[in-house]
Amino acid sequence: MVKIGDRVRFLNAVGGGIVSRFIKKDVVGVLDDDGFEIPVLEKECVVIADVNKMNFPVQQAESTTKTTSEPTTTKSTPAPTAEEWEDSDETDYGNELSLYLAFVPTNIKSLFNSSFDIFLINDSNYSLGFCYATVSHTNEYSCKDSGTMHPNTKLFLETIEKEDVNKIQRVTIQAVAFKKKGSYTPKPTLDCEIKLHFADFNKLHSFSENEFFDEQAMVIPLVEKDLPAAFLTPDPEALKLAMLQKEAPTTIKKTFPDKKRERIAPVVEIDLHINNLLDTTAGMDNAAILNYQMDQFRKTLEQYKIKKGQKIVFIHGKGEGVLRKEILKELKTKYSNYYVQDASFREYGFGATMITIR
């Protein structure tokens, strides 16, 4: 069984690193030598350096080729360290804390059979230390995810199947807001419990258009503009608008604040597989192919360099990892101010990198 701190190599791909956390029940995060976390199926990892209960590497047994008189040395594997965050752009309204929990159906057309992706949304300039847990009908708490969340981001927590929704009595979110740099106004700590109603997950109107996802979602406010959800009161104008929409849905068009529409830009996808860039590679060696792919990578960044907040996903595939390493090298040397992360493995597998223009 893979444990946090184990050094592993990938079974069906080139590369490996140190297991940093469990993302889901069967998916682990592997921190490679470049400091990037790669989501990998646990069964695709082969342990090459185990750890003991104190999370320090177990010393390797002496090689059978050495004599007992020869001194032996062991090389310890350094424990993974947290990657330093880059400064993020702040919004003019983000100094008021707004936090939401969202349920996004994976199949909105068939709610009775759909599973649901759960997200935590931090719509503020504050970083968040959080704990997400579920409570069973027997009042047993289970921590599903915890950690630290960037400002102005949404974080995937887990996917639950439809039949599992009925097993959960409540969902709890505990959080503390802070800023890593500079001064800030402290916010009260959050300890919020939400009761889930199984019937709501069968009703299409429970999932609506929103400013955080392209898909319809059930977005539940936990804190909104520093006001805890328990004190949020319905907006009479919003209720009136909702009634009008129900009576005449074709005459009312739902709108969102311009500030959010400007901040949230659609993701640009660039497939760097050579067969998608060229009709033929006749006469080109591996070096020429790599140079052409990197030229397309640079042209794309040049095209979007003035669009702050633009997200670009470069699909490079796993393969031998040569193209990915070149991309990361270029980003570190020439575009170090951009935010870099692995793209969603649910959408792109394990062969894509997301870049946010800053």
ROKOLSE-760689 format. One record per atom (N, C-alpha, C, O, CB): residue in one letter; x, y, z. Coordinates in steps of 0.2 Angstrom, whole numbers, plus 5000, padded with zeros to 4 digits. Glycine has a CB too. Example, Ala and Ser with C-alpha at 12.3 -4.5 7.8 and 13.67 -1.06 7.14 Angstrom:
2
A506649725039
A506249785039
A506649845039
A507149835042
A505749785045
S506449895035
S506849955036
S506450005039
S506750065040
S507049975029
***
This chain:
358
M500449945000
M500050005000
M500450065000
M500950075004
M499550005006
V500350114996
V500750174995
V500550225001
V499950225003
V500550214989
K501050255004
K500950295010
K501250365008
K501750375004
K501350275016
I501050415011
I501350485010
I502050485012
I502250465018
I500950535015
G502450515008
G503150515009
G503550455005
G504150465005
G503350505017
D503250405003
D503550354999
D503850384992
D503450434989
D503050304997
R504350364990
R504650384984
R504450324979
R504550264980
R505450394984
V504050344973
V503850304969
V504050314961
V504250374960
V503050304969
R503950264957
R504050274950
R503350254947
R503050214950
R504650234947
F503250284941
F502650264938
F502650204934
F503150184931
F502450324933
L502150164934
L502150094931
L502050104924
L502450064920
L501550054934
N501650144921
N501550144914
N501750214911
N501550224905
N500850134912
A502150244914
A502450314911
A503150324914
A503350294919
A501950364913
V503450374911
V504150394913
V504050444919
V503650484918
V504550424907
G504450434924
G504450484929
G504250454936
G504150394937
G503950544928
G504250494941
G504050474948
G504150534952
G504250594950
G504450414950
G504150514959
G504350574964
G504150544971
G504150484972
G503950634962
I503950594975
I503750574982
I502950594983
I502750644981
I504150624987
V502650544986
V501950544987
V501750604992
V502050594998
V501650474990
S501450654990
S501350714995
S500650704998
S500550735004
S501350774991
R500150674995
R499450674998
R499050624994
R499150604989
R499150744999
F498450614997
F497950574994
F497350624992
F497050654996
F497650514999
I497350624985
I496850674982
I496150644983
I495650674985
I496950684975
K496050574981
K495450534982
K495650474985
K496250454986
K495050534975
K495150424985
K495250364988
K495750324985
K496250294988
K494650324989
D495750324978
D496250284974
D496750334970
D497050304965
D495850244969
V496750394971
V497150444967
V497650474972
V497450504977
V496750494963
V498250474971
V498750514975
V499150564971
V499150564965
V499350464978
G499350614975
G499750674972
G500450654973
G500750634978
G499650734975
V500850654967
V501550634967
V501950704965
V501850734960
V501750584962
L502450724970
L502850784969
L503450764965
L503850724968
L502950814976
D503550784959
D504150764955
D504750814957
D504650854961
D503950774948
D505250794954
D505950834955
D505850904954
D506250944956
D506450804952
D505450924949
D505350994947
D504851034952
D504751094951
D505051004940
G504551004957
G504151034962
G503451034960
G503051074963
G504451104963
F503250994955
F502550994952
F502150934955
F502450884955
F502551004945
E501550944957
E501150884959
E500750854954
E500450894950
E500750904965
I500850794953
I500550754947
I500050704950
I500250664955
I501050714943
P499350714948
P498850664951
P498950594947
P498950594941
P498150694950
V499050544951
V499150474948
V498750424952
V498650424958
V499850454948
L498450374948
L498050324951
L498550284956
L499150264954
L497750274946
E498350264962
E498750234966
E499050164964
E499650144965
E498450214973
K498650134960
K498850064957
K499450074951
K499750024949
K498250024954
E499550134949
E500050154944
E500650174947
E501150184943
E499750204939
C500750164954
C501350184957
C501750124960
C501450084963
C501150234963
V502350124959
V502750074962
V503250104967
V503650144965
V503150034956
V503250084973
V503650104978
V504350084977
V504550024977
V503350084985
I504850134977
I505550114977
I505950134983
I506550114984
I505850154971
A505650174988
A505950194994
A505350204999
A504950254999
A506350264993
D505350155004
D504750155009
D504950205014
D505450235015
D504650085011
V504450215018
V504550265024
V504250225030
V503850185030
V504150335023
N504550245036
N504250215042
N503750255045
N503550305042
N504850205048
K503550245051
K502950275054
K503050355056
K502650385057
K502750245060
M503750365056
M503850435058
M504050475051
M504250535051
M504550445062
N503850445046
N503850475039
N504550495037
N504650545033
N503450545039
F505050455039
F505750455037
F505950395033
F505650345034
F506250465043
P506350405028
P506450345023
P506850285027
P507250295032
P506950365018
V506550225026
V506950165029
V507550155025
V507650165019
V506450105028
Q508050145029
Q508750135026
Q508750075022
Q508450015024
Q509250125031
Q509050075016
Q509050025011
Q509549965014
Q510049985017
Q509250045004
A509349905013
A509849855015
A510449855011
A510449875005
A509449785014
E511049835013
E511649835010
E511649785004
E511349735004
E512249815015
S511949804999
S512049764993
S512349704994
S512849704998
S512349804987
T512149654991
T512449584992
T513049574989
T513449534991
T511949534989
T513249624985
T513949624982
T514449654987
T515049644985
T513949664975
K514249684992
K514749714997
K514949665002
K514549625004
K514449785000
T515549675004
T515849625009
T515649665016
T515549725016
T516549615009
T515649625021
T515449645028
T515949695031
T515749735035
T515349595033
S516549695028
S517049735031
S517049805028
S517349855030
S517749715029
E516649815022
E516549885019
E516049925023
E515549905024
E516449875011
P516249985024
P515750035027
P515150045022
P515250055016
P516150105029
T514650055025
T514050065021
T513750135022
T513750155028
T513450015022
T513450165017
T513150235018
T512450225015
T512250195011
T513550285015
T512050265018
T511350265016
T511150335014
T511350385017
T510850235022
K510750345009
K510550405007
K509850415008
K509350375006
K510650414999
S509650465012
S508950475014
S508650515009
S508950565006
S508950515021
T507950505008
T507550545004
T507250595007
T506950585012
T507050495000
P507350665005
P507150715009
P506350715009
P506050705004
P507350785006
A506050735014
A505350735015
A505150795010
A505450845010
A505150745022
P504550785007
P504250845003
P504150905006
P503850905012
P503650814999
T504350965003
T504151025007
T503651065003
T503551044997
T504751075007
A503251105006
A502651135003
A502951184998
A503451224999
A502251175008
E502651184992
E502851234986
E502651304988
E502151314990
E502651214980
E503151354987
E503051424989
E502451444984
E502551434978
E503651464988
W502051484987
W501451514982
W501751574979
W502151614982
W500851524986
E501451584973
E501651654970
E501051704972
E500551684974
E501651644962
D501251764972
D500751814973
D500151814968
D500351804962
D501051884973
S499551824970
S499051824966
S498751884965
S498751924970
S498451764968
D498351904960
D498051964959
D497451974963
D497051924964
D497851974951
E497352024966
E496852044971
E496252074967
E496452114963
E497052074977
T495652064969
T495052104966
T494852154971
T495052154977
T494452054965
D494552204968
D494352264972
D493852254977
D493752294982
D494152324968
Y493452194977
Y492952174981
Y493152114986
Y492752094990
Y492352164977
G493752094985
G493952034988
G494152034995
G494251984998
G494452004984
N494152094998
N494352105005
N493752085010
N493852085016
N494652175007
E493152075007
E492652045010
E492551975009
E492651955003
E491952085008
L492551935014
L492551865013
L491951835010
L491351845013
L492751825020
S491951795005
S491451755002
S491651685001
S492151674997
S491151794995
L491251635003
L491451565003
L490851525001
L490351535004
L491851545009
Y490951484996
Y490351444994
Y490551364993
Y491051354992
Y490051464987
L490051324994
L490051254993
L489651234987
L489051254987
L489851214999
A489951204982
A489551184976
A489451114974
A489951074975
A489851224970
F488951094972
F488851024969
F488651034962
F488151064960
F488250994973
V489050994958
V489051004950
V488850934948
V489250884948
V489651034947
P488250924945
P488050854942
P488550834936
P488750884932
P487350854940
T488750774936
T489150754930
T488750734924
T488950734919
T489550694932
N488050724926
N487550714920
N486950744922
N486450714925
N487450634919
I486850814920
I486250854922
I485650824918
I485150844921
I486450924920
K485750794913
K485150764909
K484850704912
K484250684911
K485350754902
S485250674917
S484950614920
S485150614928
S485650584930
S485250544917
L484850654932
L484950674939
L484950604943
L485250594948
L484550724941
F484450564941
F484350504945
F484950454945
F485050414949
F483750464942
N485350464940
N485950414939
N486550454940
N487150424939
N485950384933
S486550524940
S487150564940
S487550564947
S487250554952
S486950634939
S488250564946
S488650574952
S488750654952
S488550694948
S489350544951
F489050674958
F489150744959
F489850764961
F490050734966
F488650774964
D490150814957
D490750844959
D490650894965
D490250944964
D491150864953
I491050894970
I490950944975
I491550994975
I492150974975
I490850914982
F491451054975
F491951104975
F491851154981
F491351174983
F491951144968
L492451184983
L492451234988
L492651294984
L493151294981
L492951224994
I492251354985
I492451414981
I492651474986
I492251494990
I491851434977
N493251494985
N493551554989
N493451614984
N493951624980
N494251534991
D492951654985
D492851714981
D493151774985
D492751824986
D492151724979
S493751774987
S494051834991
S494751834990
S495051794986
S493851824998
N495051884993
N495851894992
N496251864998
N496851874998
N495951974992
Y495851825002
Y496151785007
Y496351715006
Y495951685002
Y495651785013
S496851695008
S497051615008
S496651585014
S496451625018
S497751605009
L496451525013
L496051485018
L496351425020
L496551385016
L495351475015
G496451415026
G496551345029
G495851315031
G495451345034
G496951355036
F495751255028
F495051225028
F495051155030
F495551115029
F494751235022
C494551135032
C494351055033
C493651045031
C493151075033
C494451035041
Y493650995026
Y492950975024
Y492850905026
Y493250855025
Y492950975016
A492250895029
A492050835032
A491350815031
A490950865030
A492150835040
T491150755031
T490450735031
T490250705037
T490650675041
T490350685025
V489550705039
V489250675045
V488750625043
V488250645039
V488950735049
S488850565046
S488350515044
S487750515048
S487650565053
S488650445045
H487250475047
H486650475051
H486750455058
H486250465062
H486050435048
T487250425059
T487450405066
T487850455070
T488150435075
T487750335066
N487950515067
N488350565069
N489050555070
N489450585074
N488050585076
E489350515065
E490050505064
E490350555059
E490050555053
E490150435063
Y490850585061
Y491250635057
Y491750595053
Y492150555056
Y491450695061
S491850615046
S492350595042
S492750645038
S492350675034
S492150535037
C493350665040
C493650715036
C493850695029
C494250645028
C494350735040
K493650725024
K493750705017
K494250745014
K494650715009
K493050715013
D494450805016
D494950845013
D495150905018
D494650925021
D494750875006
S495750925018
S495950975022
S496551005018
S496950975014
S496150955029
G496751065020
G497351095017
G497251175017
G496951205021
G497451075010
T497651205012
T497651275011
T497451295004
T497651265000
T498351305013
M497051345004
M496751364997
M496951434995
M496951474999
M495951354998
H497051434989
H497251504986
H496751554986
H496151534986
H497551494979
P496851614986
P496351664985
P496051664978
P496351644973
P496651734986
N495351684978
N495051684971
N495051624967
N495251624961
N495251744967
T494951564970
T494951504967
T494451454969
T494051464974
T495651464968
K494351404965
K493851354967
K494251284967
K494651274963
K493251344962
L494051244972
L494451184974
L494051124973
L493551124977
L494851194980
F494251074969
F493851014969
F494050974975
F494550964977
F494050974963
L493450954978
L493550914985
L493450834984
L493850794986
L493050934990
E492950814980
E492850744979
E492250734975
E491850784973
E492650704986
T492150674972
T491550654968
T491150604972
T491450554975
T491750624961
I490450614973
I490050564977
I489550544972
I489250574968
I489750604983
E489450474973
E488950444969
E488250464971
E488150484977
E489050364969
K487750454967
K487050474969
K486850434975
K486550454980
K486550454963
E486950364976
E486750324981
E487050344988
E486850334993
E486850254980
D487650374987
D488050394993
D487750464996
D487850475002
D488750404992
V487350504992
V487150564995
V486650555001
V486650585006
V486750604989
N486250495000
N485750485005
N486050455012
N485750455017
N485250425003
K486750435011
K487050415017
K487350465021
K487550465027
K487650365015
I487350525018
I487650585022
I487150625025
I486650655021
I488150635017
Q487150635031
Q486650685035
Q486850755034
Q486450795033
Q486650665042
R487450775035
R487650845035
R488350845032
R488750795032
R487650875042
V488550905030
V489250925027
V489450975031
V489151025033
V489250935020
T490150975034
T490351025038
T491051065034
T491451025031
T490551005045
I491051125035
I491651165033
I491951205038
I491551245041
I491451205026
Q492551195040
Q492851235045
Q493451275041
Q493851245037
Q493151195051
A493551335043
A494051375039
A494251435043
A493851465047
A493751395032
V494851455041
V495151515044
V495451555038
V495851525034
V495651505050
A495351625038
A495551665033
A496251705035
A496251725041
A495051715030
F496751705030
F497351745032
F497651765025
F497451745020
F497851705036
K498151805026
K498551825020
K499251815021
K499551825027
K498451905018
K499651785016
K500351765018
K500751825018
K501251815021
K500551715012
K500651875014
K501051935014
K500651995015
K500052005013
K501451935007
G500952045018
G500652105019
G500152105025
G500052055028
G500252135013
S499852165026
S499352175032
S498652155029
S498552155023
S499352245035
Y498252135034
Y497552125032
Y497152125038
Y497352125044
Y497552045029
T496452125037
T495952135042
T495752065044
T495452025040
T495352175040
P495852035051
P495651965052
P494951955051
P494452005052
P495851955060
K494751895050
K494051875049
K493851825054
K494351785056
K493951845042
P493251815056
P493051765061
P493151695058
P493051685052
P492351775063
T493351645062
T493451575059
T492751555058
T492251575061
T493751535065
L492751505053
L492051485050
L491951405053
L492451365052
L492051485043
D491451395055
D491251325057
D490451315055
D490051335059
D491351315065
C490351285049
C489751285046
C489551215045
C489951175042
C489751325040
E488851195046
E488651135045
E488051145040
E487551185041
E488451095051
I487951105035
I487451105030
I487051035030
I487450985029
I487751125023
K486451035031
K486050975030
K485850965023
K485551005020
K485350985035
L486050905021
L485850885014
L485150855013
L484950805017
L486350835011
H484750875009
H484150845007
H484150805001
H484250834995
H483550895007
F484050735001
F484150694996
F483750714990
F483850704984
F484050624998
A483050734992
A482650754986
A482850804982
A482650814976
A481950774990
D483250854985
D483450914981
D483950894975
D483950924970
D483850964985
F484250834976
F484750814971
F484350774965
F484650754960
F485250764974
N483750774966
N483350744960
N482950794956
N482550784952
N482850694963
K482950854959
K482550914956
K483050954951
K483550984954
K482250954961
L482850964945
L483251004940
L483351074942
L483851104941
L482950994933
H482751104946
H482851174947
H483251184953
H483451244955
H482151204949
S483551134957
S484051144962
S484651164959
S485151184963
S484051074966
F484751154953
F485451164949
F485351224944
F484851214940
F485751104946
S485651274945
S485551334941
S486151364938
S486751344940
S485151394945
E486051414933
E486651444930
E486951484936
E486651514940
E486451494924
N487651494935
N488051534940
N488651564937
N488751554932
N488151484946
E488951604942
E489551634939
E490251604940
E490751624938
E489651704943
F490151544943
F490851504944
F490951444939
F491451424939
F490751474951
F490351414936
F490451354932
F490051374926
F489651404925
F490151294936
D490351334920
D489951334914
D489351294915
D488851304911
D490351314908
E489351244919
E488751204920
E488351224925
E488551264929
E489051134922
Q487751204925
Q487251214931
Q487451184937
Q487751124937
Q486551194929
A487351214943
A487651194949
A487251214955
A486851264954
A488351214950
M487251174960
M486951194966
M487451234971
M487951204973
M486651134970
V487451294971
V487951334974
V487651364981
V487151394981
V488151394970
I487951344986
I487751354993
I488151404997
I488751394998
I487651294997
P487951464998
P488351515002
P488551495009
P488051475013
P488051585002
L489151495011
L489351485018
L489451555021
L489251565027
L489951445018
V489851595018
V489951665020
V489851715014
V490151695008
V490651675023
E489551765014
E489451815008
E489551885010
E489251915014
E488751805005
K490151915008
K490351985010
K490351985017
K490052035020
K489852035007
D490751945020
D490851945028
D490251925032
D490351915038
D491152005030
L489651905029
L489051895032
L488951815032
L488851785027
L488451925029
P488951785038
P488851705038
P488151695035
P487751735035
P488851685045
A488151635032
A487551605029
A486951615033
A486351625031
A487651535026
A486951605040
A486451605044
A486051665044
A485451675046
A486651585051
F486451725043
F486151785043
F485951815036
F485751875036
F486651835047
L486051775031
L485851805024
L485151805024
L484851755025
L486251755019
T484851855021
T484151865020
T483951865013
T484351895009
T483851925024
P483451845011
P483251845004
P483151915001
P482951955005
P482551805003
D483351924995
D483251994992
D482551994989
D482451954984
D483852004987
P482152044991
P481452044988
P481452054981
P481052024977
P481052104991
E481952094978
E481952104971
E482152034967
E481852024962
E482452154969
A482652004970
A482851934967
A482251884967
A482151854963
A483451904971
L481851884973
L481251844973
L480751864968
L480451814965
L480951844980
K480651924967
K480151954962
K480351934955
K479951914951
K480052024963
L481051934954
L481351924947
L481251844946
L481051824941
L482051944947
A481351804951
A481251734951
A480551714949
A480451664945
A481451694957
M480051744952
M479351734950
M479151754943
M478851714940
M478951774955
L479451814941
L479351834934
L479651784929
L479351764924
L479651904933
Q480251754931
Q480551704927
Q480151644926
Q480151614921
Q481251694929
K479851624932
K479451564932
K478851574927
K478551524924
K479251544939
E478551634928
E477951644924
E478051654916
E477751634912
E477551704927
A478651694915
A478851704908
A479551704907
A479951744907
A478551774906
P479751634906
P480551624906
P480851654900
P481451664900
P480651554906
T480451664895
T480751694888
T480851764889
T481251794884
T480351674883
T480551804894
T480651874894
T481151904898
T481351954898
T479951904895
I481451854903
I481951874908
I482551844906
I482551784906
I481651864915
K483051874906
K483751854905
K484151864911
K484251914913
K484151884899
K484451804914
K484851814920
K485551844918
K485851824914
K484951734923
T485751884923
T486351924922
T486751914928
T486451904933
T486251994920
F487451924927
F487851924933
F488251994933
F488352024928
F488351864933
P488552004939
P488952064939
P489552074934
P489852014933
P489252074947
D489652124931
D490152134926
D490852114929
D491252094925
D490152204923
K490952134935
K491652124938
K491752044938
K492352034937
K491652144945
K491252004939
K491451934939
K491551904932
K491951864930
K490851894942
R491151934927
R491151914920
R491851934917
R492151894913
R490651944916
E492151984919
E492752004917
E493351964920
E493851954917
E492952084918
R493251944926
R493751914930
R493851834927
R494351814927
R493651914937
I493251804926
I493251734924
I493251724917
I492751744913
I492651704927
A493751704914
A493851704907
A493851624905
A494051584909
A494551734904
P493551614899
P493551544896
P494251514896
P494751554894
P493151534890
V494351454897
V494951414896
V495151404889
V494751384885
V494951354900
V495751424887
V495951414880
V496351344880
V496851334884
V496451474878
E496251304876
E496551234875
E496951234869
E496751244863
E496051174875
I497651214870
I498051214864
I498351134864
I498751124869
I498651264865
D498251104859
D498451034859
D499151034855
D499151054849
D497950984855
L499651014858
L500351014855
L500550954852
L501150944850
L500851044861
H500150904852
H500350844848
H500450864841
H500050894838
H499750784849
I501050834839
I501250854832
I500750844826
I500750874821
I501950824831
N500450784827
N499950764822
N499350814822
N498950814817
N499750694823
N499250854827
N498750904827
N498950974824
N498651014823
N498450914834
L499650984824
L499951044822
L500151044814
L500151094811
L500551054826
L500350984812
L500650974805
L500250914802
L500150864805
L501350964805
D500150914795
D499950864791
D500450804791
D500250744790
D499650884785
T501050824790
T501550774790
T502250794793
T502350854793
T501650754782
T502650754795
T503250764798
T503850734794
T504350724797
T503250744806
A503650724788
A504250694784
A504850744784
A504750804783
A503950684776
G505450714785
G506050754784
G506250784791
G506750814792
G506050804779
M505750774796
M505950804803
M506150754808
M505850704808
M505250844805
D506750774811
D506950724817
D506550754823
D506250794823
D507650724817
N506750714829
N506450734835
N506550804837
N506150834840
N506650684840
A507150824836
A507350894838
A506950944834
A506750994837
A508150904837
A506850934828
A506450984824
A505750984826
A505451034826
A506550964816
I505450924828
I504750924830
I504750954837
I504250994837
I504550844831
L505150944841
L505150974848
L505151054847
L504851094850
L505750954852
N505651074843
N505651154841
N505051184839
N504851234841
N506251164836
Y504751144834
Y504051164831
Y503551174837
Y503151224837
Y503851124825
Q503551124841
Q503051124846
Q503151184851
Q502651214853
Q503051054850
M503751194853
M503951244857
M503751314854
M503651364858
M504651244860
D503851324848
D503751384844
D502951404845
D502751454846
D503951384837
Q502551344844
Q501851354845
Q501651374852
Q501251414853
Q501451294843
F502051344857
F501951364864
F502051434865
F501751474868
F502351314868
R502651464862
R502851534863
R502351584860
R502251634863
R503551544861
K502151564854
K501651604850
K501051614854
K500751664854
K501551574843
T500751564857
T500151564861
T500251614867
T499851654868
T499951494863
L500851604871
L500951644877
L500951724874
L500751764878
L501551624880
E501251734869
E501351804866
E500651824864
E500551884865
E501851804860
Q500251784862
Q499551804859
Q499151834865
Q498751874865
Q499251754856
Y499251794871
Y498751814877
Y499151844882
Y498851854888
Y498551744879
K499751874881
K500151904887
K499851964890
K499951974896
K500851914884
I499351994887
I499052054890
I498452044893
I498152084896
I498952114884
K498151974892
K497551964895
K497651934902
K497751874903
K497151904891
K497651974907
K497751954914
K497251904917
K496651924916
K497852014919
G497351854920
G496951804922
G496751754917
G496351704919
G496351844924
Q496951754911
Q496751704906
Q497151644907
Q497751634909
Q497051734899
K496751584907
K496951514908
K497051484902
K496651484897
K496451474913
I497651454901
I497851414895
I498051344897
I498451334901
I498351454891
V497751294894
V497951224895
V498251204889
V498051204883
V497251184896
F498951184890
F499351154885
F499351074885
F499551054891
F500051184885
I499051044880
I499050974880
I499650944877
I499750944871
I498350944877
H500050914881
H500750884879
H500750814879
H501250784876
H501250914882
G500350774882
G500350704883
G500850684888
G501250724890
G500450674876
K500850614890
K501350594894
K502050574891
K502550604891
K501050534898
G501950524886
G502550494882
G503150494887
G503150464892
G502650544877
E503750514884
E504350514888
E504450574892
E504950584896
E504950514883
G503950624892
G504050684896
G504450734893
G504650784897
G504250664903
V504750734887
V505250774885
V504950844884
V505150894886
V505550754878
L504350844880
L503950914879
L503750944885
L503851004886
L503350904874
R503550904890
R503350934897
R503850974900
R503851024903
R502950884901
K504450934900
K505050964904
K505251024900
K505451074904
K505650914904
E505251034894
E505451094890
E504951144892
E505251204892
E505451074883
I504351134892
I503851184894
I503951214901
I503951274902
I503151154893
L504051164906
L504251194912
L504851234913
L504851274917
L504251134917
K505351204909
K506051244909
K505951314907
K506151364909
K506551204905
E505551324901
E505451384898
E505051434903
E505151494903
E505051374891
L504551404906
L504151444911
L504551464917
L504451524919
L503551404913
K504951424919
K505351444925
K505851504923
K506051544927
K505751384928
T506151504917
T506651544915
T506351614912
T506651664913
T507151514910
K505851604908
K505551664904
K504951694906
K504751744905
K505551644897
Y504551644910
Y503851664912
Y503751654919
Y503251624921
Y503351634907
S504151664923
S504151644930
S503551684934
S503451664940
S504851664934
N503351734931
N502751774935
N502051734933
N501551754937
N502751844932
Y502051694929
Y501451654927
Y501351604932
Y501751574935
Y501451624920
Y500651584934
Y500551534939
Y500451464935
Y500051464930
Y499851554943
V500751414937
V500751354933
V500551294938
V500651294944
V501551334931
Q500151254935
Q499851194939
Q499651144934
Q499551154928
Q499251214943
D499651074936
D499351024932
D498651034930
D498251054935
D499450954935
A498451024924
A497751034922
A497350974925
A497650924927
A497651034915
S496650984925
S496250934928
S496350864925
S496250854919
S495450954928
F496550814929
F496650754927
F495950714925
F495950674921
F496950704932
R495350744927
R494750714925
R494550734918
R494250694915
R494150744930
E494850794916
E494650814909
E495250804904
E495050784898
E494550894909
Y495850804906
Y496350794902
Y496850734903
Y497350724900
Y496750864902
G496650694908
G497150644910
G497750674913
G497650724917
G497350604904
F498350644912
F498950664916
F499450694911
F500050694913
F499250604919
G499150724906
G499650744901
G499550814899
G499550834893
G499650704895
A499350864903
A499150934902
A499350974907
A499350964913
A498450944900
T499551044905
T499851094910
T499351154909
T499251174904
T500551104910
M499151184915
M498751244915
M499151304917
M499551294922
M498051234919
I499151354913
I499551414915
I499051474915
I498551484911
I500051434909
T499051514920
T498651574921
T499151634920
T499651644923
T498351574928
I498951684915
I499251744914
I499251794919
I498651804922
I499051774907
R499851824921
R499851874926
R500151934924
R500251984928
R500151844933
***
